[in-house]
Amino acid sequence: MSSTRRSAGEWLFQLTTITIGVLIALSFDAVLRWNADRGLVAEARARIALELAENRGELDPYIASFDARLANLDNALKLLDELDSGAEPTVREVVLTVNFPTLNDAGWETAERTGALALMEYPRVQELAEVYALQGLFNDTLEPAFLVSMHAASLLNATGNPYTMPPAARAAMRERVLELRAHFSLAQQFGSQLSQAYSKVER
């Protein structure tokens, strides 16, 4: 009888020992996972912060150049008006150069794919999502401007001399320049909003 009790006691002791061991292992695994998640979030935050700072460094000088870009387009329109009126042209240079700031989103995309965003606080993720959405909108506004600029430049180069463009070419050129000006004006607005959004998330 005592042997049976001893066996039952030993069995209960072993079961308890195994249970405690499993719980310790699970707790240890949870701690490791928590540390890994915390490290993943910290790295994602750092990479996104660096990315946005670099994007702002690209964007702000570009925004500062918009007034000069718009002035160049107004200069082109002035030349077209002078040619249409038959007056002696006073405009001696037309600049239609279009370039783009490099605004990256690799840090944001990586954080989403690795699951880091799911571990961040919801308000912060929402704030960052709005910034990157505005950044995408800014880029989308500039892309068609490049095509319009190429078309306008081809019209200028078609005659070899912009002062001898025929009326039809001048009309097409004016349409492209006005379209390009509209793109730049819209991009200037979005760019200013985006710069403010960068400053907000940095704070």
C-alpha positions as CSV (number, residue, x, y, z in Angstrom):
1,M,0.0,0.0,0.0
2,S,2.8,2.4,0.9
3,S,4.6,1.4,-2.3
4,T,1.5,2.4,-4.3
5,R,1.3,5.7,-2.5
6,R,5.0,6.2,-3.0
7,S,4.6,5.6,-6.7
8,A,1.7,7.9,-7.0
9,G,3.6,10.6,-5.0
10,E,6.6,10.1,-7.3
11,W,4.4,10.3,-10.4
12,L,2.8,13.5,-9.1
13,F,6.2,15.0,-8.3
14,Q,7.5,14.2,-11.7
15,L,4.4,15.6,-13.3
16,T,4.7,18.8,-11.3
17,T,8.4,19.1,-12.2
18,I,7.6,18.6,-15.9
19,T,4.8,21.2,-15.8
20,I,7.0,23.7,-14.1
21,G,9.8,23.1,-16.7
22,V,7.4,23.6,-19.5
23,L,6.1,26.8,-18.0
24,I,9.6,28.1,-17.5
25,A,10.4,27.3,-21.1
26,L,7.3,29.0,-22.3
27,S,8.1,32.1,-20.2
28,F,11.7,32.1,-21.5
29,D,10.4,31.9,-25.1
30,A,8.0,34.7,-24.4
31,V,10.8,36.9,-23.0
32,L,12.9,36.1,-26.1
33,R,10.0,36.9,-28.4
34,W,9.3,40.2,-26.5
35,N,12.9,41.2,-26.8
36,A,13.0,40.4,-30.5
37,D,9.8,42.3,-31.1
38,R,11.1,45.3,-29.2
39,G,14.3,45.2,-31.2
40,L,12.4,45.0,-34.5
41,V,10.2,48.0,-33.6
42,A,13.3,50.0,-32.4
43,E,15.1,49.3,-35.7
44,A,12.0,50.1,-37.8
45,R,11.5,53.4,-35.9
46,A,15.2,54.4,-36.4
47,R,15.1,53.5,-40.2
48,I,11.9,55.4,-40.8
49,A,13.1,58.4,-38.9
50,L,16.3,58.5,-40.9
51,E,14.4,58.0,-44.2
52,L,12.0,60.8,-43.5
53,A,14.9,63.1,-42.4
54,E,16.7,62.3,-45.7
55,N,13.5,62.8,-47.7
56,R,13.0,66.2,-46.1
57,G,16.6,67.1,-47.0
58,E,15.7,66.3,-50.6
59,L,12.3,68.0,-50.6
60,D,13.0,71.4,-49.0
61,P,15.5,72.7,-51.5
62,Y,13.3,71.4,-54.3
63,I,10.3,73.4,-52.9
64,A,12.6,76.5,-52.6
65,S,13.2,76.2,-56.4
66,F,9.5,76.2,-57.4
67,D,9.3,80.0,-57.7
68,A,12.2,80.0,-60.1
69,R,10.6,77.2,-62.1
70,L,7.3,79.0,-62.4
71,A,9.2,82.2,-63.4
72,N,10.9,80.2,-66.2
73,L,7.5,79.0,-67.5
74,D,6.1,82.5,-67.3
75,N,9.1,83.6,-69.3
76,A,8.3,81.0,-72.0
77,L,4.7,82.3,-72.1
78,K,5.9,85.8,-72.5
79,L,8.1,84.8,-75.4
80,L,5.1,83.1,-77.1
81,D,3.0,86.2,-76.6
82,E,5.7,88.4,-78.1
83,L,6.0,86.0,-81.1
84,D,2.2,86.0,-81.6
85,S,2.1,89.8,-81.5
86,G,5.0,90.2,-84.0
87,A,6.9,92.2,-81.5
88,E,10.7,92.0,-81.1
89,P,11.3,89.2,-78.6
90,T,12.8,90.4,-75.3
91,V,13.1,86.8,-73.9
92,R,16.5,85.3,-74.8
93,E,16.3,82.0,-72.8
94,V,13.6,79.4,-72.2
95,V,14.3,76.8,-69.5
96,L,11.9,73.9,-69.2
97,T,14.1,71.5,-67.1
98,V,12.2,69.0,-64.9
99,N,13.9,67.0,-62.2
100,F,12.7,65.1,-59.2
101,P,13.7,64.9,-55.5
102,T,14.4,61.3,-54.4
103,L,11.8,60.5,-51.8
104,N,12.2,57.0,-50.5
105,D,9.7,54.7,-48.7
106,A,11.9,51.5,-48.3
107,G,12.0,51.9,-44.5
108,W,8.2,52.1,-44.4
109,E,7.7,49.2,-46.8
110,T,10.2,47.0,-44.9
111,A,8.5,47.8,-41.5
112,E,5.2,46.7,-43.0
113,R,6.5,43.5,-44.5
114,T,8.4,42.4,-41.3
115,G,5.4,43.0,-39.1
116,A,7.0,45.9,-37.2
117,L,4.1,48.2,-37.9
118,A,1.7,45.8,-36.3
119,L,3.7,46.1,-33.1
120,M,3.8,49.9,-33.0
121,E,1.2,52.1,-31.3
122,Y,-1.8,52.7,-33.6
123,P,-1.7,56.5,-33.5
124,R,1.9,56.6,-34.5
125,V,1.4,54.1,-37.4
126,Q,-1.6,56.2,-38.6
127,E,0.5,59.4,-38.5
128,L,3.3,57.8,-40.5
129,A,0.8,56.3,-43.0
130,E,-0.6,59.8,-43.7
131,V,2.9,61.1,-44.3
132,Y,3.8,58.4,-46.8
133,A,0.4,58.7,-48.5
134,L,1.1,62.5,-49.0
135,Q,4.6,61.7,-50.2
136,G,3.1,59.3,-52.8
137,L,0.6,62.0,-53.9
138,F,3.5,64.5,-54.3
139,N,5.4,62.0,-56.5
140,D,2.3,61.2,-58.5
141,T,1.9,64.9,-59.3
142,L,5.4,65.3,-60.6
143,E,5.5,62.3,-62.8
144,P,3.2,63.6,-65.5
145,A,5.1,66.9,-65.4
146,F,8.1,65.1,-66.8
147,L,6.2,63.9,-69.9
148,V,4.7,67.3,-70.5
149,S,8.2,68.9,-70.2
150,M,9.6,66.4,-72.7
151,H,6.7,67.2,-75.2
152,A,7.3,71.0,-74.8
153,A,11.1,70.5,-75.3
154,S,10.4,68.5,-78.5
155,L,8.3,71.4,-79.8
156,L,11.2,73.8,-79.1
157,N,13.7,71.6,-80.8
158,A,11.5,70.8,-83.8
159,T,12.3,74.1,-85.5
160,G,15.8,74.4,-84.2
161,N,15.0,78.1,-83.5
162,P,12.2,78.9,-81.1
163,Y,11.9,82.4,-82.6
164,T,10.8,80.9,-85.9
165,M,8.1,78.5,-84.6
166,P,5.0,78.6,-86.8
167,P,1.6,79.6,-85.2
168,A,0.4,76.0,-84.7
169,A,3.6,75.0,-82.9
170,R,3.4,78.1,-80.7
171,A,-0.2,77.2,-79.8
172,A,0.8,73.6,-78.9
173,M,3.8,75.0,-77.0
174,R,1.6,77.4,-75.0
175,E,-0.7,74.5,-74.1
176,R,2.2,72.4,-72.8
177,V,3.7,75.2,-70.8
178,L,0.3,76.1,-69.2
179,E,-0.1,72.4,-68.3
180,L,3.3,72.2,-66.9
181,R,2.7,75.3,-64.8
182,A,-0.5,73.7,-63.4
183,H,1.5,70.6,-62.4
184,F,4.2,72.7,-60.7
185,S,1.7,74.8,-58.9
186,L,-0.1,71.7,-57.5
187,A,3.2,70.0,-56.6
188,Q,4.3,73.2,-54.8
189,Q,1.2,73.0,-52.6
190,F,1.6,69.3,-51.9
191,G,5.3,69.7,-51.3
192,S,4.7,72.4,-48.7
193,Q,2.2,70.2,-46.9
194,L,4.6,67.3,-47.1
195,S,7.4,69.3,-45.6
196,Q,5.1,70.3,-42.7
197,A,4.1,66.7,-42.2
198,Y,7.8,65.7,-42.1
199,S,8.4,68.3,-39.4
200,K,5.4,67.1,-37.4
201,V,6.5,63.4,-37.3
202,E,10.0,64.4,-36.4
203,R,8.7,66.2,-33.3
